[in-house]
Amino acid sequence: MELAAVDLPLELPGVKEARSAAASSLGQLDDYILPRWRSLEAPLLAVVGGSTGAGKSTLVNALVGHPVTRSGAIRPTTRQPILLHHPSDAPWFASSRVLPTLHRVQGELVKGNTPASRAGAAPDAGAMTSLVLVADPAVPSGIAILDAPDVDSISDDNRQLAGQLLAAADLWLFVTTANRYADAVPWKLLLDAASRDITVAVILDRVPPGADEEIAVDLQEMLSREGLSQAKLFVIPETPLDELGMLPKSTVAPINSWLTDISEDAAGRADIVRRTLNGTVRSLSGKMENLAQAIQAQHNAGEQLIDDVHTAFEDAASRITQATSDGTLLRGEVLARWQDFVGTGEFFRALENGIGRVRDRIGAFFKGQPAPAVKVEAAIETGLQAVIVDQGGRACEDADQRWRSDPAGRQLLGNDDLSGVSEDFPAAVAAEIRAWQGEVMALIRAEGAAKRSQARWLSFGVNGLGVILMIVVFSFTGGLTGAEVGIAGGTAVVGQKLLEAVFGEDAVRRLAREAKMALDARCATLLERQQRRFLDRLGTVDGGTLVQRFDALAGQLADLGGKEANA
C-alpha cells in the first residue's frame, strides 16, 4: 500500500501536517473506507463526539435509558471507547471488520438503580487500544452507538483516538454546549464532516431556560455558512440529573425518534452509507494530491542534499586525480627516494650518450648495487596518503557547510560534526594504497611472465619495476614549476624509458593506464565511504516513484467514489 510506504524524513515546512495526514488517511482507509465498501449492508456506526465536559456520556446513557458509560467531573472520563449495539447486530462488530487496530473486549451490560452500576459496561476503563462491545436491546437494530473520548482532551492519546473513531463513523452525533458551541476545535472537525458529506446531528446541550431559541438560531446559521445546512439540530435544556446521573427521557426523545426512524428505513440507511462513503473517498483523494506534493517536496529537497554531497566529493576526487597525474607527487620525499633509487651520475650519463643504448646498459647498471625500491614505495604511500586524507577532509568540510546552510540538512546533522573525516580514514587510506601497490606489482608480474625472455625484467626485480611504473603514473609535469620540472620531469622520462626498454612502448602505456584506473577506483571507494556518513542520514527519499503511485491511487479513489455515487 502506497500510504504505508510514505516516509517524510526531512523537516520541511508543513511536514508535520503531511505526516499527520498520511497517518490519518491510512487509518481511514483501514477503519472505514475498505470495511464499508466491502460491507455496504452492515449497520450504521454513529459516533458520539464533542468537547470536554459537553455531556457525551450522559447523552449516551439517556439514549439507552440506563447508565452504561462513565460520566463525571474528573477529565478525561471516557478513556476506552464503548460500542453499544442491538444483540442481533453483534456479528458485524465482533470481528475486525471496522476499526481493526482496536482489539475487542466483550462488555457485560449491568443494569441497576444505584450509582455503582454505571461502570458495569467497561471492564478495563484504562485501556486505550481496545473496543468494548456491549449488546443492548435498547439500541435500535441497524445502528450502533459509539461513545468517543473528548476531541479536545488534555490527553494526546484521547484526542488521537477520538479522531480515529470519528473518521470511522457513518454518521455523527456531535455534542456541544450553549457556552462552547463556537469553539475552534469542534468546528475544525465539523468542517471535516462537511468535506466528507457525512450525516451530522448536532446536540446543543445545557441550554439555559429562555435562551434556547436565540442560541439555536445562531448555531443553525453557523452550520449553514459552513456547508452543514442539512445537519439536524437538537436542543437539550439545562436539566437536573437524577441520582443515577440520568437525564429525563423527554429531553432526548426527539433524538431517539430520529435514530429509530433511520433504523427502520433500510433505503435511508443505504443512502447515508453511500453518501458518506462517496464523500470520504472524495476527501481522501484530495488528501492524496496534497500528500503527493509533500512527497515531491521531500524528493526535491533530498536530491538537493545528495547533489551537495556528490559535488563536494566529486571536487575532491578531481583534485586527487590531478595530484596523482600532474607530477605533484614527484616532490619532496618521493623525489629524493626516487633519485636515490635510480642514481644521478653514471645512469644519466648513459642516457645522454643515446637512448638507443639504454637497453644494453640497464641490466649491467642494476646488477651492480641497486638501491632498495621499498624506500620509494614507502615515500609514495606517505605522500599519496597525505593527498587523499587532505582532500577527503576538504570534501567533508564542504559537504557539512552545504548541509548546514539548508534547514533540512541542519536537521539531519543535528549536533553531530561531520566536517572532518572519520577517525579510521587515514588507516583505511594507507591500507588501500598498499593494496594498490600490490596490484601494480601483480601487473608487472603478469606482463613479465608473458615475455619470451624474462632476463631483463628479472634483473630489475618486480618491486623495482613496480616502483618505476608508479612513477610513470605520476609522471605528467603540469603541476611542477621551476627547477622541479627539470628534476622531477627528467626522472619521469627516465622511468618511462626504463619500462619501455623492458616491455615496449605500447605495453608501458597500457600498464600505466591500468594502474591509474586502479588507483582512481580505490580513491573513489575511500571517498564513497565518507559520503555515506552524510547520505545514510537521508534514509529513503525516493519521492519520484511514490508520487506516481499516489497519482494512480488518487485516480483509483476517484473511480471508487464515482462508482459509489452511481450505485
C-alpha positions as CSV (number, residue, x, y, z in Angstrom):
1,M,0.0,0.0,0.0
2,E,1.4,3.3,-1.1
3,L,0.2,5.1,2.1
4,A,2.0,2.7,4.3
5,A,5.2,3.4,2.4
6,V,5.1,7.1,2.9
7,D,8.3,8.4,4.6
8,L,8.8,12.1,5.1
9,P,12.1,12.3,7.0
10,L,13.1,15.9,6.1
11,E,11.8,18.7,8.3
12,L,10.4,20.9,5.6
13,P,7.6,23.5,6.0
14,G,4.3,21.7,6.5
15,V,5.8,18.3,7.0
16,K,4.2,17.7,10.4
17,E,0.7,18.3,8.8
18,A,1.7,16.0,5.9
19,R,2.8,13.2,8.3
20,S,-0.4,13.5,10.3
21,A,-2.5,13.5,7.0
22,A,-0.7,10.3,5.8
23,A,-1.3,8.5,9.1
24,S,-4.9,9.6,9.4
25,S,-5.6,8.8,5.7
26,L,-4.1,5.3,6.2
27,G,-6.2,4.8,9.3
28,Q,-9.4,6.0,7.5
29,L,-8.8,3.5,4.7
30,D,-8.4,0.6,7.1
31,D,-11.0,1.7,9.6
32,Y,-13.8,2.9,7.4
33,I,-13.4,3.1,3.6
34,L,-12.4,-0.5,2.8
35,P,-14.6,-2.2,5.5
36,R,-17.6,-0.1,4.5
37,W,-17.0,-0.7,0.7
38,R,-16.9,-4.4,1.4
39,S,-20.0,-4.5,3.6
40,L,-22.4,-1.8,2.4
41,E,-25.3,-3.6,4.2
42,A,-23.6,-3.5,7.6
43,P,-25.3,-1.5,10.4
44,L,-24.5,2.2,10.6
45,L,-21.9,3.3,13.1
46,A,-23.0,6.5,14.9
47,V,-20.1,8.1,16.9
48,V,-20.9,10.4,19.7
49,G,-18.2,13.1,19.8
50,G,-17.6,16.5,21.2
51,S,-15.7,18.8,23.5
52,T,-14.6,18.1,27.1
53,G,-17.5,18.2,29.5
54,A,-20.1,18.5,26.8
55,G,-22.1,15.7,28.2
56,K,-21.5,12.9,25.7
57,S,-21.6,10.0,28.1
58,T,-24.6,11.4,29.8
59,L,-26.3,11.6,26.4
60,V,-25.5,8.0,25.6
61,N,-26.8,6.8,28.9
62,A,-30.0,8.8,28.3
63,L,-30.4,7.4,24.7
64,V,-30.5,3.8,26.0
65,G,-32.4,4.6,29.2
66,H,-29.9,3.4,31.8
67,P,-26.3,4.1,32.9
68,V,-23.8,2.3,30.6
69,T,-20.8,4.7,30.2
70,R,-19.0,6.8,32.8
71,S,-19.6,10.5,33.3
72,G,-18.2,12.8,35.9
73,A,-16.2,15.9,36.8
74,I,-12.7,14.2,36.5
75,R,-11.3,14.5,33.0
76,P,-10.9,12.6,30.8
77,T,-13.7,10.2,31.8
78,T,-14.0,8.3,28.5
79,R,-10.7,6.5,28.2
80,Q,-11.9,3.4,26.5
81,P,-14.5,3.5,23.6
82,I,-17.7,1.7,24.3
83,L,-19.8,0.5,21.3
84,L,-23.5,-0.2,22.1
85,H,-25.3,-2.3,19.5
86,H,-28.5,-4.3,19.3
87,P,-27.9,-8.0,20.1
88,S,-28.8,-9.0,16.5
89,D,-26.0,-6.8,15.1
90,A,-23.3,-8.4,17.2
91,P,-21.6,-10.4,14.4
92,W,-20.9,-7.2,12.5
93,F,-18.8,-5.7,15.3
94,A,-17.3,-8.7,17.0
95,S,-14.9,-9.2,14.0
96,S,-12.2,-6.8,12.9
97,R,-14.4,-5.6,10.1
98,V,-14.3,-2.0,11.3
99,L,-11.6,-0.4,13.5
100,P,-9.3,-3.4,13.1
101,T,-6.5,-1.9,15.2
102,L,-8.6,-2.0,18.3
103,H,-9.0,-5.4,19.9
104,R,-12.4,-6.4,21.1
105,V,-13.5,-6.7,24.7
106,Q,-16.9,-8.2,25.4
107,G,-18.6,-6.0,27.9
108,E,-21.3,-7.1,30.2
109,L,-24.4,-5.0,30.4
110,V,-25.1,-4.3,34.1
111,K,-28.3,-2.6,34.9
112,G,-29.2,-1.3,38.3
113,N,-30.7,1.5,40.2
114,T,-27.5,2.6,42.1
115,P,-24.7,4.8,41.0
116,A,-22.3,1.8,41.3
117,S,-24.0,0.1,38.4
118,R,-22.7,2.7,36.0
119,A,-19.3,1.2,35.4
120,G,-20.6,-2.2,34.5
121,A,-20.1,-1.9,30.8
122,A,-16.4,-1.1,30.9
123,P,-14.2,-4.0,32.2
124,D,-11.0,-2.1,31.6
125,A,-11.5,1.6,31.6
126,G,-7.8,2.4,31.4
127,A,-7.1,0.6,28.1
128,M,-6.8,2.8,25.0
129,T,-6.3,0.0,22.4
130,S,-9.5,-1.9,22.9
131,L,-13.1,-1.5,22.0
132,V,-15.7,-2.6,24.5
133,L,-18.7,-4.2,22.8
134,V,-22.0,-4.1,24.7
135,A,-25.1,-5.7,23.3
136,D,-28.2,-3.7,24.5
137,P,-31.8,-4.3,23.2
138,A,-32.4,-0.6,23.9
139,V,-30.2,0.3,20.8
140,P,-32.2,0.3,17.6
141,S,-31.3,-2.5,15.2
142,G,-29.2,-1.3,12.3
143,I,-27.4,1.4,14.2
144,A,-24.6,1.1,16.7
145,I,-23.7,4.0,19.1
146,L,-20.0,4.5,20.0
147,D,-19.1,6.9,22.9
148,A,-15.8,8.6,21.9
149,P,-13.2,10.4,24.0
150,D,-13.1,14.2,24.0
151,V,-11.9,15.8,20.8
152,D,-10.1,18.5,22.8
153,S,-8.9,16.2,25.6
154,I,-5.8,17.1,27.7
155,S,-4.6,13.6,26.7
156,D,-2.9,13.3,23.3
157,D,-3.9,9.6,23.1
158,N,-7.5,10.6,23.8
159,R,-7.6,13.2,21.1
160,Q,-6.0,10.8,18.6
161,L,-8.4,8.1,19.4
162,A,-11.4,10.5,19.1
163,G,-10.2,11.5,15.7
164,Q,-9.8,7.9,14.6
165,L,-13.3,6.9,15.8
166,L,-15.0,9.9,14.1
167,A,-13.2,9.1,10.9
168,A,-14.7,5.6,11.0
169,A,-18.3,6.8,11.5
170,D,-21.2,6.7,9.1
171,L,-22.9,9.5,11.0
172,W,-22.0,11.8,13.9
173,L,-23.8,12.8,17.0
174,F,-21.8,15.9,17.8
175,V,-22.4,17.2,21.3
176,T,-21.6,20.8,22.3
177,T,-22.9,23.2,24.9
178,A,-24.6,26.6,25.0
179,N,-21.4,28.4,26.1
180,R,-18.9,26.4,23.8
181,Y,-20.6,25.8,20.5
182,A,-18.4,28.3,18.7
183,D,-15.1,26.8,19.9
184,A,-12.5,26.3,17.2
185,V,-11.6,22.6,17.8
186,P,-15.2,21.3,17.4
187,W,-15.6,23.4,14.3
188,K,-12.5,22.1,12.7
189,L,-14.0,18.6,13.0
190,L,-17.4,19.8,11.7
191,L,-15.7,21.3,8.7
192,D,-14.1,17.9,8.0
193,A,-17.5,16.3,8.3
194,A,-18.8,18.8,5.7
195,S,-16.0,17.9,3.3
196,R,-16.9,14.3,3.7
197,D,-20.6,15.0,3.2
198,I,-21.2,13.0,6.4
199,T,-24.7,12.9,8.1
200,V,-24.3,15.0,11.2
201,A,-26.7,15.6,14.1
202,V,-25.5,18.5,16.4
203,I,-26.8,18.2,20.0
204,L,-26.8,21.6,21.8
205,D,-26.6,20.6,25.5
206,R,-27.3,22.5,28.7
207,V,-29.1,25.4,27.2
208,P,-30.4,27.9,29.9
209,P,-34.1,28.4,30.1
210,G,-35.3,31.1,27.7
211,A,-32.1,31.1,25.6
212,D,-32.9,28.0,23.5
213,E,-34.4,29.8,20.5
214,E,-31.7,32.5,20.3
215,I,-28.7,30.1,20.6
216,A,-30.3,27.5,18.3
217,V,-30.8,30.1,15.6
218,D,-27.2,31.4,15.9
219,L,-25.8,27.8,15.7
220,Q,-28.0,26.9,12.7
221,E,-26.7,30.0,10.9
222,M,-23.2,28.9,11.6
223,L,-23.9,25.4,10.3
224,S,-25.4,26.8,7.1
225,R,-22.4,29.1,6.5
226,E,-20.0,26.2,6.8
227,G,-21.8,23.8,4.4
228,L,-23.8,21.9,7.1
229,S,-27.2,23.2,6.5
230,Q,-28.5,19.7,6.3
231,A,-27.3,18.9,9.8
232,K,-30.0,18.0,12.3
233,L,-30.0,20.2,15.4
234,F,-31.3,19.0,18.7
235,V,-31.6,21.2,21.8
236,I,-31.3,19.7,25.4
237,P,-32.3,22.2,28.1
238,E,-30.3,22.6,31.2
239,T,-31.9,20.0,33.5
240,P,-31.0,18.5,36.9
241,L,-29.8,14.9,36.7
242,D,-31.4,12.2,38.9
243,E,-29.5,10.1,41.5
244,L,-28.0,7.9,38.7
245,G,-26.8,10.9,36.7
246,M,-29.5,10.4,34.1
247,L,-31.4,13.0,32.1
248,P,-35.1,12.8,31.9
249,K,-36.3,10.6,28.9
250,S,-38.2,13.5,27.5
251,T,-35.1,15.6,26.8
252,V,-33.7,13.0,24.4
253,A,-36.9,11.7,23.0
254,P,-36.5,13.7,19.7
255,I,-33.0,12.2,19.2
256,N,-34.3,8.7,19.9
257,S,-37.1,9.2,17.5
258,W,-34.7,10.3,14.8
259,L,-32.4,7.3,15.3
260,T,-35.4,4.9,15.3
261,D,-36.7,6.4,12.0
262,I,-33.2,5.7,10.5
263,S,-33.1,2.2,11.8
264,E,-36.5,1.4,10.3
265,D,-35.7,2.8,6.9
266,A,-33.4,0.4,5.1
267,A,-33.3,2.6,1.9
268,G,-32.5,5.7,4.0
269,R,-29.6,3.8,5.8
270,A,-28.2,2.7,2.4
271,D,-28.4,6.3,1.2
272,I,-26.5,7.5,4.3
273,V,-23.8,4.8,3.7
274,R,-23.3,5.7,0.0
275,R,-23.2,9.4,0.6
276,T,-20.8,9.2,3.5
277,L,-18.6,6.7,1.7
278,N,-18.6,8.7,-1.5
279,G,-17.7,11.9,0.4
280,T,-15.0,10.3,2.4
281,V,-13.4,8.8,-0.8
282,R,-13.5,12.2,-2.5
283,S,-12.0,13.9,0.5
284,L,-9.2,11.2,0.7
285,S,-8.5,11.6,-3.0
286,G,-7.8,15.3,-2.4
287,K,-5.5,14.5,0.5
288,M,-3.6,12.1,-1.7
289,E,-2.9,15.0,-4.1
290,N,-1.6,17.1,-1.2
291,L,0.5,14.2,0.1
292,A,1.9,13.7,-3.4
293,Q,3.1,17.3,-3.3
294,A,4.6,16.8,0.1
295,I,6.4,13.7,-1.1
296,Q,7.7,15.6,-4.2
297,A,9.0,18.4,-2.0
298,Q,10.8,15.8,0.1
299,H,12.2,14.2,-3.0
300,N,13.4,17.6,-4.4
301,A,15.0,18.6,-1.1
302,G,16.7,15.2,-0.7
303,E,18.0,15.4,-4.3
304,Q,19.5,18.8,-3.5
305,L,21.2,17.5,-0.3
306,I,22.5,14.5,-2.3
307,D,23.8,16.8,-5.0
308,D,25.5,18.9,-2.4
309,V,27.4,15.9,-1.1
310,H,28.2,14.5,-4.5
311,T,29.5,17.9,-5.7
312,A,31.8,18.2,-2.6
313,F,33.3,14.7,-3.1
314,E,33.5,14.9,-6.9
315,D,35.6,18.0,-6.5
316,A,37.8,16.1,-4.1
317,A,38.1,13.2,-6.5
318,S,39.1,15.5,-9.3
319,R,41.8,17.2,-7.2
320,I,43.1,13.7,-6.2
321,T,43.1,12.6,-9.8
322,Q,45.0,15.8,-10.8
323,A,47.5,15.4,-8.0
324,T,48.2,11.8,-9.0
325,S,48.8,12.6,-12.7
326,D,50.4,16.1,-12.9
327,G,53.7,15.4,-11.2
328,T,52.7,16.9,-7.8
329,L,53.7,13.6,-6.0
330,L,57.2,13.8,-7.6
331,R,58.3,16.2,-5.0
332,G,59.9,16.2,-1.6
333,E,60.5,12.7,-0.1
334,V,59.2,10.8,-3.1
335,L,61.6,12.7,-5.4
336,A,64.5,12.2,-3.0
337,R,63.9,8.5,-2.6
338,W,63.5,8.1,-6.4
339,Q,66.8,9.8,-7.1
340,D,68.4,7.5,-4.6
341,F,66.9,4.6,-6.3
342,V,67.9,5.3,-9.9
343,G,71.1,7.3,-9.1
344,T,72.1,10.6,-10.7
345,G,75.5,10.0,-12.1
346,E,76.5,7.1,-14.4
347,F,72.9,6.3,-15.3
348,F,72.1,9.8,-16.6
349,R,75.4,10.0,-18.5
350,A,74.4,6.7,-20.1
351,L,71.1,8.3,-21.2
352,E,73.0,11.3,-22.6
353,N,75.0,9.0,-24.8
354,G,71.9,7.8,-26.6
355,I,68.5,6.3,-25.7
356,G,69.2,3.5,-28.2
357,R,71.9,2.2,-25.9
358,V,69.7,2.1,-22.8
359,R,68.5,-1.4,-23.4
360,D,72.1,-2.8,-23.3
361,R,73.1,-0.8,-20.2
362,I,70.1,-1.4,-18.0
363,G,71.0,-4.9,-16.9
364,A,74.6,-4.0,-16.2
365,F,73.6,-0.9,-14.2
366,F,71.1,-2.6,-11.9
367,K,73.3,-5.7,-11.5
368,G,75.7,-3.5,-9.7
369,Q,74.2,-2.4,-6.4
370,P,70.6,-1.2,-7.0
371,A,69.1,0.9,-4.2
372,P,66.1,-0.8,-2.5
373,A,62.8,0.1,-4.0
374,V,61.0,-0.3,-0.7
375,K,62.0,3.3,0.3
376,V,60.4,4.7,-2.8
377,E,57.2,2.6,-2.1
378,A,57.1,4.0,1.5
379,A,57.6,7.6,0.3
380,I,54.8,7.1,-2.3
381,E,52.5,5.7,0.3
382,T,53.1,8.6,2.7
383,G,52.8,11.3,0.0
384,L,49.7,9.7,-1.5
385,Q,48.1,9.2,1.9
386,A,48.6,12.9,2.7
387,V,46.9,14.0,-0.5
388,I,43.9,11.7,-0.1
389,V,43.3,12.4,3.6
390,D,43.6,16.2,2.9
391,Q,41.2,16.1,0.0
392,G,38.8,13.9,1.9
393,G,38.8,16.3,4.8
394,R,38.1,19.2,2.5
395,A,35.2,17.4,0.9
396,C,33.7,16.6,4.4
397,E,34.0,20.2,5.4
398,D,32.4,21.4,2.2
399,A,29.5,18.9,2.4
400,D,29.0,19.8,6.1
401,Q,28.8,23.5,5.3
402,R,26.4,23.0,2.4
403,W,24.0,20.9,4.6
404,R,24.2,23.4,7.4
405,S,23.1,26.2,5.1
406,D,19.9,24.2,4.3
407,P,17.2,23.7,7.1
408,A,16.7,20.1,6.1
409,G,20.4,19.4,6.2
410,R,20.8,21.1,9.6
411,Q,18.0,18.9,10.9
412,L,19.7,15.7,9.6
413,L,23.1,16.7,11.1
414,G,21.8,17.8,14.4
415,N,24.7,18.3,16.9
416,D,27.0,15.9,15.0
417,D,30.1,17.3,13.4
418,L,30.8,15.7,10.0
419,S,33.2,18.4,8.9
420,G,36.2,16.1,9.1
421,V,37.0,12.6,8.0
422,S,36.2,9.7,10.3
423,E,38.8,8.5,12.7
424,D,39.6,5.4,10.7
425,F,40.0,7.2,7.4
426,P,43.8,7.7,7.5
427,A,44.4,4.0,8.3
428,A,41.9,2.9,5.6
429,V,43.7,5.2,3.1
430,A,47.1,3.6,3.9
431,A,45.6,0.1,3.5
432,E,44.1,1.0,0.1
433,I,47.4,2.4,-1.1
434,R,49.3,-0.7,0.0
435,A,46.7,-2.8,-1.8
436,W,47.1,-0.6,-4.9
437,Q,50.9,-1.0,-4.8
438,G,50.4,-4.8,-4.6
439,E,48.1,-4.5,-7.6
440,V,50.8,-2.7,-9.5
441,M,53.3,-5.5,-8.7
442,A,50.8,-8.0,-9.9
443,L,50.6,-6.1,-13.2
444,I,54.3,-6.2,-13.6
445,R,54.4,-10.0,-12.8
446,A,51.7,-10.7,-15.4
447,E,53.4,-8.6,-18.0
448,G,56.9,-10.1,-17.4
449,A,55.5,-13.7,-17.5
450,A,54.2,-13.0,-20.9
451,K,57.6,-12.1,-22.3
452,R,59.6,-14.8,-24.1
453,S,62.8,-13.6,-22.3
454,Q,62.4,-12.8,-18.6
455,A,66.0,-11.9,-18.1
456,R,65.7,-8.2,-18.3
457,W,62.7,-7.7,-16.1
458,L,64.1,-10.2,-13.6
459,S,67.3,-8.3,-13.4
460,F,65.3,-5.3,-12.1
461,G,63.1,-7.3,-9.8
462,V,59.3,-7.0,-9.5
463,N,59.5,-4.3,-6.8
464,G,61.9,-2.2,-8.8
465,L,59.8,-2.2,-12.0
466,G,56.6,-1.7,-9.9
467,V,58.1,1.4,-8.4
468,I,59.1,2.7,-11.8
469,L,55.5,2.1,-13.1
470,M,54.2,4.1,-10.1
471,I,56.5,7.0,-11.0
472,V,55.3,6.8,-14.6
473,V,51.7,7.0,-13.4
474,F,52.6,10.3,-11.6
475,S,54.8,11.5,-14.5
476,F,53.0,14.4,-16.1
477,T,54.6,17.7,-15.2
478,G,51.6,20.1,-15.3
479,G,51.8,20.7,-11.6
480,L,55.6,21.3,-11.3
481,T,57.3,24.7,-11.6
482,G,60.9,26.0,-12.0
483,A,63.7,23.6,-11.1
484,E,61.2,20.8,-10.3
485,V,60.3,20.4,-13.9
486,G,63.9,19.7,-14.8
487,I,64.5,17.4,-11.9
488,A,61.2,15.5,-11.5
489,G,60.2,15.7,-15.1
490,G,63.6,14.3,-16.2
491,T,63.3,11.4,-13.7
492,A,59.8,10.7,-15.0
493,V,61.2,10.3,-18.5
494,V,63.9,8.0,-17.1
495,G,61.2,5.8,-15.6
496,Q,59.2,5.6,-18.8
497,K,62.2,4.8,-20.9
498,L,63.3,2.1,-18.5
499,L,59.9,0.4,-18.7
500,E,59.8,0.8,-22.5
501,A,63.2,-0.9,-22.7
502,V,61.9,-3.9,-20.8
503,F,58.3,-4.2,-22.0
504,G,57.9,-2.0,-25.1
505,E,56.2,1.4,-25.6
506,D,52.6,0.0,-26.1
507,A,52.8,-2.2,-23.0
508,V,54.0,0.7,-20.9
509,R,51.1,2.9,-22.0
510,R,48.7,0.1,-21.2
511,L,50.2,-0.7,-17.8
512,A,50.2,2.9,-16.8
513,R,46.6,3.3,-17.8
514,E,45.5,0.2,-15.9
515,A,47.5,1.2,-12.8
516,K,46.0,4.8,-12.8
517,M,42.5,3.4,-13.2
518,A,43.0,1.0,-10.3
519,L,44.2,3.9,-8.2
520,D,41.3,6.1,-9.1
521,A,38.9,3.3,-8.3
522,R,40.4,2.8,-4.8
523,C,40.3,6.6,-4.2
524,A,36.6,6.7,-5.3
525,T,35.8,3.8,-2.8
526,L,37.5,5.7,0.0
527,L,35.6,8.9,-0.7
528,E,32.3,7.0,-1.1
529,R,32.7,5.6,2.4
530,Q,33.0,9.2,3.7
531,Q,30.0,10.3,1.6
532,R,27.9,7.5,3.2
533,R,28.2,9.3,6.6
534,F,26.1,12.0,5.1
535,L,23.8,10.1,2.7
536,D,22.9,7.4,5.2
537,R,21.1,10.1,7.2
538,L,18.8,10.8,4.4
539,G,17.2,7.3,4.6
540,T,14.7,6.8,1.8
541,V,13.6,9.9,-0.1
542,D,12.6,8.2,-3.3
543,G,9.7,10.5,-4.0
544,G,9.6,10.3,-7.7
545,T,8.2,6.7,-7.9
546,L,6.0,7.3,-4.9
547,V,4.4,10.4,-6.4
548,Q,3.5,8.4,-9.5
549,R,1.9,5.8,-7.3
550,F,0.0,8.4,-5.3
551,D,-1.4,9.9,-8.5
552,A,-2.6,6.4,-9.5
553,L,-4.1,5.9,-6.0
554,A,-5.9,9.2,-6.2
555,G,-7.3,8.1,-9.5
556,Q,-8.4,4.8,-8.1
557,L,-10.1,6.5,-5.2
558,A,-11.9,8.9,-7.5
559,D,-13.1,6.0,-9.6
560,L,-14.3,4.2,-6.4
561,G,-16.2,7.4,-5.3
562,G,-17.8,7.6,-8.7
563,K,-19.0,4.0,-8.6
564,E,-20.5,4.5,-5.2
565,A,-22.2,7.7,-6.3
566,N,-23.8,5.8,-9.1
567,A,-24.7,2.8,-7.1
